[in-house]
């Protein structure tokens, strides 16, 4: 059998036969990272090898609403054209929780002329990766994804609480790196690792993070598209596993007041496509120009990417001083107070960690954006500021403080639009403006508590 990355359609058919698959979940990640698509019988999937969906399916708010007017329709047809979806054979995975043998396959979105739909998240990541490939470079990434386990909660007006573990009690204090606290949820994590194994997901370490009920899963490093697919699959897998154990798993950036938020830290480096050599290091082991310029690009363009890294109103509740989340774009070696960290590593493993990105970010969009920042830094030879060797929380805020501010910053950054694609930036910002307007119609408990009788 061929390496999964090199799967052909013949390999795909052989895999489906081996696993006696009878149904196929044909998946398309939308702007929020939600899995859209159709479920097809095996025969129909093999016969058509693709399907059609309206363009707007990948371009709606998290509530399923699309803009009704404006620049959105300069990109998306008001007559609701079809996208032509093609399966990527290498993404095929079993659905381990399905009753009947079922596979899931991620699809790419094309127009009727055979061009990638420019605002589909997977298309955007491919576009950025191609820029590096044209230079003979290979970006390598490794996400660290944080999440919370919470008790079932069917009433959105009731605050979330940690779930009950094997002991019959829920966490009431922070248990960072506690093995016993993780063991409280052994039945759940046994299913998670079993599902990951059956789906060939490259998950590495599981740890208990700072918050009550907060965990982190680390992924092995690989090509950005491969890792974005794996994060996409893992989010589905974890939510399903949690439900089967009478709890929820959430990737909200700030689900519980008074607890730290959840991030998706992304380690990233560059290698030579031919030799595999880490281009962030010189042969003598010292840091290269590309390493410095990449950091310079992150510093210059992360503020413009905040709507992509922190895509919801809730996202900005995480990015506050002394909450294990960055507030600025300082960089430093082995310094977890900065937004851009360089872990201590041998020259062949020299890398940069973007600590700004929230767990709620679409993995395709987040990876495309952070790689775009680094690309622009290299292209413009942007030198970073002096390394921060102290507490970066003592510095000023350097990031947008709200979704509205972040959208305005992204909309006016022409360099990023050129790398990510103007069509993508237009659709994304228009969709998020609608989402932000929807949120502003909601009156929060804080407003009723403090304003009702006092103003």
C-alpha positions as CSV (number, residue, x, y, z in Angstrom):
1,X,0.0,0.0,0.0
2,X,1.3,3.5,-0.9
3,X,2.1,6.1,1.7
4,X,-1.1,7.8,2.7
5,X,0.2,11.1,1.5
6,X,0.7,9.6,-2.0
7,X,-2.7,7.9,-2.1
8,X,-4.2,7.6,-5.6
9,X,-7.8,6.8,-6.3
10,X,-6.8,3.2,-6.9
11,X,-5.3,3.1,-3.4
12,X,-8.4,4.7,-2.0
13,X,-10.6,2.0,-3.6
14,X,-8.3,-0.7,-2.3
15,X,-8.5,0.8,1.2
16,X,-12.3,1.0,1.1
17,X,-12.5,-2.6,0.1
18,X,-10.0,-3.7,2.8
19,X,-12.2,-1.9,5.4
20,X,-15.5,-3.2,3.9
21,X,-16.8,0.4,3.9
22,X,-20.4,0.8,3.0
23,X,-20.9,4.6,3.5
24,X,-18.7,7.6,3.0
25,X,-18.9,10.9,4.9
26,X,-17.8,13.5,2.3
27,X,-16.5,16.4,4.3
28,X,-15.7,20.0,3.6
29,X,-14.3,22.3,6.3
30,X,-16.1,25.6,6.3
31,X,-14.7,29.0,7.6
32,X,-15.5,28.0,11.2
33,X,-13.9,24.6,10.8
34,X,-17.3,22.8,10.9
35,X,-17.5,19.7,8.8
36,X,-20.1,20.3,6.0
37,X,-20.9,17.8,3.2
38,X,-23.0,14.7,2.4
39,X,-23.1,11.1,3.4
40,X,-23.1,8.8,0.3
41,X,-23.4,5.1,-0.2
42,X,-20.1,3.5,-1.2
43,X,-21.4,2.7,-4.7
44,X,-22.6,6.3,-5.3
45,X,-19.2,7.7,-4.0
46,X,-17.2,5.4,-6.3
47,X,-19.4,6.1,-9.3
48,X,-19.4,9.9,-9.0
49,X,-16.1,10.5,-7.1
50,X,-17.2,13.9,-6.1
51,X,-20.3,15.9,-5.4
52,X,-21.7,19.5,-5.6
53,X,-22.6,22.0,-2.9
54,X,-23.5,25.6,-3.0
55,X,-20.6,28.0,-2.7
56,X,-22.1,29.7,0.4
57,X,-21.8,26.4,2.4
58,X,-18.2,27.2,3.2
59,X,-18.8,30.9,3.8
60,X,-21.3,31.4,6.6
61,X,-21.2,32.5,10.2
62,X,-20.9,30.0,13.1
63,X,-24.7,30.4,13.3
64,X,-25.2,29.4,9.7
65,X,-26.0,32.9,8.3
66,X,-24.4,34.5,5.2
67,X,-24.1,38.2,4.4
68,X,-27.2,39.5,2.4
69,X,-25.4,42.3,0.6
70,X,-22.1,44.1,0.1
71,X,-18.6,43.0,-1.2
72,X,-19.4,39.4,-0.3
73,X,-21.3,39.2,-3.6
74,X,-18.3,40.5,-5.5
75,X,-16.8,37.1,-4.8
76,X,-19.7,34.7,-4.3
77,X,-22.4,34.6,-7.0
78,X,-25.8,36.0,-5.8
79,X,-27.3,33.2,-7.9
80,X,-25.7,30.6,-5.6
81,X,-23.4,28.7,-7.9
82,X,-22.4,25.1,-7.2
83,X,-18.9,24.1,-6.1
84,X,-17.5,20.9,-7.5
85,X,-16.0,18.8,-4.8
86,X,-13.2,16.4,-5.3
87,X,-12.0,13.9,-2.7
88,X,-8.4,14.0,-1.5
89,X,-7.6,10.2,-1.4
90,X,-4.9,10.7,1.2
91,X,-7.4,12.1,3.8
92,X,-9.5,8.9,4.0
93,X,-10.0,7.7,7.6
94,X,-12.4,5.2,9.2
95,X,-15.2,6.6,11.4
96,X,-14.4,4.5,14.5
97,X,-17.6,5.3,16.3
98,X,-19.9,4.4,13.4
99,X,-22.1,1.3,13.7
100,X,-21.6,0.3,10.1
101,X,-18.2,0.4,8.3
102,X,-18.0,4.1,7.4
103,X,-15.2,6.2,6.0
104,X,-14.7,10.0,6.1
105,X,-12.9,11.8,3.3
106,X,-12.0,15.5,3.1
107,X,-12.8,17.2,-0.2
108,X,-11.4,20.2,-2.0
109,X,-13.7,22.8,-3.6
110,X,-13.4,23.8,-7.3
111,X,-15.4,26.0,-9.6
112,X,-16.9,24.8,-12.9
113,X,-13.6,25.7,-14.7
114,X,-11.6,23.5,-12.4
115,X,-10.0,26.2,-10.3
116,X,-9.8,26.0,-6.5
117,X,-12.5,28.0,-4.7
118,X,-10.3,30.8,-3.3
119,X,-12.2,31.4,-0.1
120,X,-12.4,27.7,1.0
121,X,-10.1,27.2,4.0
122,X,-8.2,24.3,2.5
123,X,-7.6,26.2,-0.7
124,X,-6.0,29.1,1.2
125,X,-3.6,26.9,3.0
126,X,-2.6,25.2,-0.2
127,X,-2.0,28.6,-1.8
128,X,0.4,29.6,0.9
129,X,2.2,26.3,1.0
130,X,2.7,26.6,-2.8
131,X,4.6,29.8,-2.3
132,X,7.2,28.0,-0.2
133,X,7.3,25.0,-2.5
134,X,8.1,27.3,-5.4
135,X,11.3,28.3,-3.5
136,X,12.2,24.7,-2.8
137,X,11.2,25.1,0.9
138,X,9.0,22.9,3.0
139,X,7.2,24.4,6.0
140,X,7.0,22.0,9.0
141,X,4.5,22.6,11.8
142,X,3.4,20.9,15.0
143,X,0.2,22.2,16.8
144,X,-0.4,22.0,20.6
145,X,-4.1,22.1,21.0
146,X,-5.8,23.0,24.4
147,X,-9.4,22.2,25.2
148,X,-11.7,21.9,28.2
149,X,-13.8,19.0,29.3
150,X,-17.0,20.3,30.9
151,X,-20.2,18.8,32.4
152,X,-23.1,18.5,30.0
153,X,-24.9,21.8,29.8
154,X,-28.0,22.2,27.7
155,X,-28.9,25.7,28.9
156,X,-26.6,28.4,27.4
157,X,-27.6,30.8,30.2
158,X,-25.9,28.5,32.8
159,X,-22.1,28.8,33.2
160,X,-20.0,25.8,32.3
161,X,-18.5,23.6,35.0
162,X,-15.8,20.9,35.1
163,X,-17.2,17.4,34.6
164,X,-17.3,14.6,37.2
165,X,-14.4,12.1,37.0
166,X,-14.0,8.5,38.1
167,X,-13.9,9.6,41.8
168,X,-17.4,11.0,41.5
169,X,-16.1,14.5,42.1
170,X,-15.4,17.4,39.7
171,X,-12.2,19.5,39.8
172,X,-12.4,22.5,42.0
173,X,-8.7,23.6,41.7
174,X,-6.1,23.9,39.1
175,X,-4.1,20.7,38.5
176,X,-1.4,21.6,36.0
177,X,0.5,18.6,34.7
178,X,-1.2,16.3,37.3
179,X,-1.2,12.7,36.2
180,X,-3.9,11.8,38.7
181,X,-6.2,14.5,37.3
182,X,-5.8,13.1,33.8
183,X,-6.5,9.6,35.2
184,X,-9.8,10.8,36.4
185,X,-10.9,10.7,32.8
186,X,-9.1,7.4,31.8
187,X,-12.2,5.8,30.2
188,X,-12.6,8.8,27.9
189,X,-8.9,9.1,27.0
190,X,-8.7,5.4,26.3
191,X,-11.4,5.8,23.7
192,X,-9.7,9.0,22.3
193,X,-6.3,7.2,21.8
194,X,-8.1,4.1,20.4
195,X,-10.0,6.3,17.9
196,X,-6.8,8.2,17.0
197,X,-5.0,5.0,16.4
198,X,-7.8,3.7,14.1
199,X,-7.7,7.0,12.3
200,X,-3.9,7.2,11.9
201,X,-3.7,10.6,13.6
202,X,-0.2,11.5,14.7
203,X,-1.0,12.6,18.3
204,X,1.8,12.6,20.8
205,X,1.6,13.8,24.4
206,X,-1.5,14.4,26.5
207,X,-1.2,16.6,29.5
208,X,-3.4,18.4,32.0
209,X,-3.2,22.1,31.5
210,X,-3.6,24.9,34.0
211,X,-7.4,25.2,34.1
212,X,-9.9,23.0,35.9
213,X,-10.8,20.3,33.4
214,X,-8.4,21.8,30.8
215,X,-6.2,19.4,28.7
216,X,-3.7,19.6,25.9
217,X,-2.9,17.3,23.1
218,X,0.3,17.6,21.0
219,X,0.7,16.5,17.4
220,X,3.9,15.2,15.7
221,X,5.4,17.6,13.2
222,X,4.5,17.3,9.6
223,X,3.4,19.2,6.5
224,X,0.9,22.0,7.3
225,X,-1.9,20.5,5.2
226,X,-1.5,17.2,6.9
227,X,-1.6,18.7,10.3
228,X,-4.6,20.9,9.5
229,X,-6.5,17.8,8.4
230,X,-5.5,16.0,11.6
231,X,-6.6,18.9,13.9
232,X,-9.9,19.0,11.9
233,X,-10.4,15.3,12.4
234,X,-9.3,15.4,16.1
235,X,-11.9,18.0,17.0
236,X,-14.6,15.8,15.6
237,X,-13.2,12.7,17.3
238,X,-12.9,14.4,20.7
239,X,-16.4,15.9,20.8
240,X,-17.8,12.5,19.8
241,X,-15.8,10.7,22.5
242,X,-16.8,13.2,25.2
243,X,-20.5,12.8,24.4
244,X,-20.2,9.1,24.8
245,X,-18.9,9.7,28.3
246,X,-21.7,12.1,29.3
247,X,-19.6,15.3,29.0
248,X,-18.7,18.0,26.4
249,X,-15.4,18.8,25.0
250,X,-15.0,22.5,23.9
251,X,-12.4,24.4,22.0
252,X,-13.8,27.8,23.0
253,X,-11.0,30.2,23.6
254,X,-12.5,31.2,27.0
255,X,-15.2,28.9,28.1
256,X,-15.1,29.4,31.9
257,X,-14.7,32.7,33.7
258,X,-11.7,32.9,36.0
259,X,-9.9,30.0,34.3
260,X,-7.2,30.3,31.6
261,X,-8.2,30.3,28.0
262,X,-7.3,27.6,25.4
263,X,-4.7,28.1,22.7
264,X,-3.5,26.3,19.6
265,X,0.2,27.0,19.9
266,X,1.9,26.2,16.5
267,X,5.6,25.3,16.3
268,X,6.9,26.1,12.8
269,X,10.2,25.8,10.9
270,X,11.4,25.6,7.3
271,X,13.3,22.8,5.7
272,X,15.0,22.4,2.3
273,X,12.8,20.2,0.1
274,X,15.7,18.3,-1.4
275,X,18.0,17.8,1.6
276,X,15.6,18.1,4.5
277,X,18.0,20.5,6.2
278,X,16.5,23.0,8.7
279,X,16.8,26.4,7.0
280,X,16.5,28.2,10.3
281,X,20.0,27.1,11.2
282,X,23.4,27.6,9.4
283,X,25.6,24.5,9.0
284,X,27.6,25.8,12.0
285,X,24.5,25.7,14.2
286,X,23.9,29.4,14.4
287,X,20.5,31.1,13.6
288,X,20.1,31.9,10.0
289,X,18.8,35.1,8.3
290,X,15.6,33.2,7.4
291,X,15.0,32.5,11.1
292,X,15.3,36.2,12.0
293,X,13.3,37.4,9.1
294,X,10.5,34.8,9.8
295,X,10.2,36.2,13.4
296,X,10.3,39.7,11.9
297,X,7.3,38.8,9.7
298,X,5.4,37.3,12.6
299,X,5.9,40.5,14.6
300,X,4.9,42.8,11.7
301,X,1.8,40.8,10.6
302,X,0.4,39.0,13.6
303,X,-1.7,42.1,14.6
304,X,-3.2,42.1,11.1
305,X,-4.0,38.4,11.4
306,X,-5.8,38.6,14.7
307,X,-9.2,38.1,13.2
308,X,-7.9,34.8,11.8
309,X,-6.1,33.7,15.0
310,X,-8.9,34.9,17.3
311,X,-12.0,34.6,15.2
312,X,-14.8,35.2,17.7
313,X,-15.9,37.8,20.3
314,X,-15.1,35.2,23.0
315,X,-11.5,34.9,21.7
316,X,-10.5,38.2,23.0
317,X,-11.4,37.3,26.6
318,X,-8.4,34.9,26.5
319,X,-5.8,37.5,25.6
320,X,-5.4,39.4,28.8
321,X,-2.4,40.1,31.1
322,X,-1.1,37.2,33.3
323,X,-3.6,34.6,32.0
324,X,-1.1,32.3,30.2
325,X,-1.9,34.0,27.0
326,X,0.2,36.7,25.2
327,X,-0.7,40.4,25.0
328,X,2.0,41.5,22.6
329,X,4.3,40.4,19.8
330,X,7.6,40.3,21.7
331,X,9.8,37.3,21.0
332,X,12.2,35.4,23.2
333,X,14.0,32.1,23.8
334,X,12.4,29.7,26.2
335,X,10.1,32.5,27.4
336,X,6.4,31.7,27.8
337,X,5.3,35.3,28.5
338,X,5.9,36.3,24.9
339,X,3.7,35.9,21.8
340,X,6.5,34.4,19.7
341,X,8.7,31.9,21.5
342,X,11.8,30.1,20.3
343,X,12.1,26.8,22.3
344,X,15.5,25.6,23.4
345,X,16.4,23.0,20.7
346,X,19.4,21.6,18.8
347,X,20.2,23.5,15.5
348,X,18.4,20.8,13.4
349,X,15.2,21.4,15.4
350,X,15.3,25.2,15.6
351,X,11.8,26.5,15.4
352,X,9.4,29.3,16.3
353,X,6.2,28.9,18.3
354,X,3.3,31.2,17.6
355,X,1.5,31.4,21.0
356,X,-1.2,33.9,20.0
357,X,-3.5,31.6,18.1
358,X,-6.7,30.4,20.0
359,X,-8.0,26.8,20.1
360,X,-11.2,28.2,18.4
361,X,-9.3,29.1,15.2
362,X,-9.9,27.2,12.0
363,X,-6.7,25.1,11.7
364,X,-6.5,25.6,7.9
365,X,-6.9,29.4,8.2
366,X,-4.6,29.7,11.3
367,X,-1.8,27.8,9.6
368,X,-2.2,29.7,6.4
369,X,-2.0,33.0,8.2
370,X,1.0,32.2,10.4
371,X,2.9,30.9,7.4
372,X,1.9,34.0,5.5
373,X,3.4,36.2,8.2
374,X,6.7,34.3,8.0
375,X,6.7,34.4,4.3
376,X,6.2,38.1,4.2
377,X,9.0,38.6,6.7
378,X,11.4,36.6,4.6
379,X,10.3,38.3,1.4
380,X,10.8,41.7,2.9
381,X,13.8,40.8,5.1
382,X,12.2,42.1,8.2
383,X,14.5,42.2,11.2
384,X,12.9,41.4,14.5
385,X,13.0,43.6,17.6
386,X,15.6,42.8,20.3
387,X,14.8,39.6,22.1
388,X,12.7,40.0,25.2
389,X,14.5,38.4,28.1
390,X,12.1,39.4,30.9
391,X,8.4,39.3,31.6
392,X,6.6,40.4,28.5
393,X,3.4,41.0,30.5
394,X,5.0,44.1,31.8
395,X,5.0,45.6,28.3
396,X,2.1,47.3,26.4
397,X,-0.7,45.6,24.6
398,X,0.3,45.3,20.9
399,X,-2.7,43.2,19.7
400,X,-6.2,44.2,18.7
401,X,-8.5,44.1,21.8
402,X,-11.7,43.2,20.0
403,X,-13.0,41.4,16.9
404,X,-14.2,44.6,15.4
405,X,-10.8,46.2,15.7
406,X,-9.1,43.0,14.3
407,X,-11.4,42.9,11.3
408,X,-10.6,46.5,10.4
409,X,-6.9,45.8,10.7
410,X,-7.1,42.7,8.5
411,X,-9.2,44.5,5.9
412,X,-6.6,47.2,5.3
413,X,-3.5,45.0,5.1
414,X,-2.8,44.7,1.4
415,X,0.3,42.5,1.9
416,X,-1.7,39.8,3.6
417,X,-4.5,40.0,1.0
418,X,-1.9,39.4,-1.7
419,X,-0.6,36.3,0.0
420,X,-3.9,34.9,1.3
421,X,-5.9,36.1,-1.6
422,X,-8.2,39.1,-1.8
423,X,-11.3,36.9,-2.4
424,X,-10.6,35.0,0.9
425,X,-10.0,38.2,2.9
426,X,-13.2,39.8,1.5
427,X,-15.4,36.8,2.2
428,X,-13.9,36.2,5.6
429,X,-14.2,39.8,6.9
430,X,-17.8,40.1,5.5
431,X,-18.9,36.9,7.2
432,X,-17.3,37.9,10.5
433,X,-18.9,41.4,10.4
434,X,-22.3,39.7,10.2
435,X,-21.3,37.4,13.0
436,X,-20.2,40.4,15.1
437,X,-23.5,42.2,14.4
438,X,-25.4,39.1,15.5
439,X,-23.5,39.0,18.8
440,X,-24.2,42.7,19.5
441,X,-27.9,42.0,19.5
442,X,-27.5,39.9,22.7
443,X,-27.8,41.5,26.1
444,X,-25.4,39.8,28.6
445,X,-26.0,39.0,32.2
446,X,-23.3,41.5,33.2
447,X,-25.3,44.3,31.6
448,X,-28.5,43.3,33.4
449,X,-26.7,42.9,36.7
450,X,-24.7,46.2,36.6
451,X,-26.7,48.5,34.4
452,X,-30.4,47.6,35.0
453,X,-30.8,49.7,38.2
454,X,-27.6,51.8,38.3
455,X,-27.6,54.0,35.2
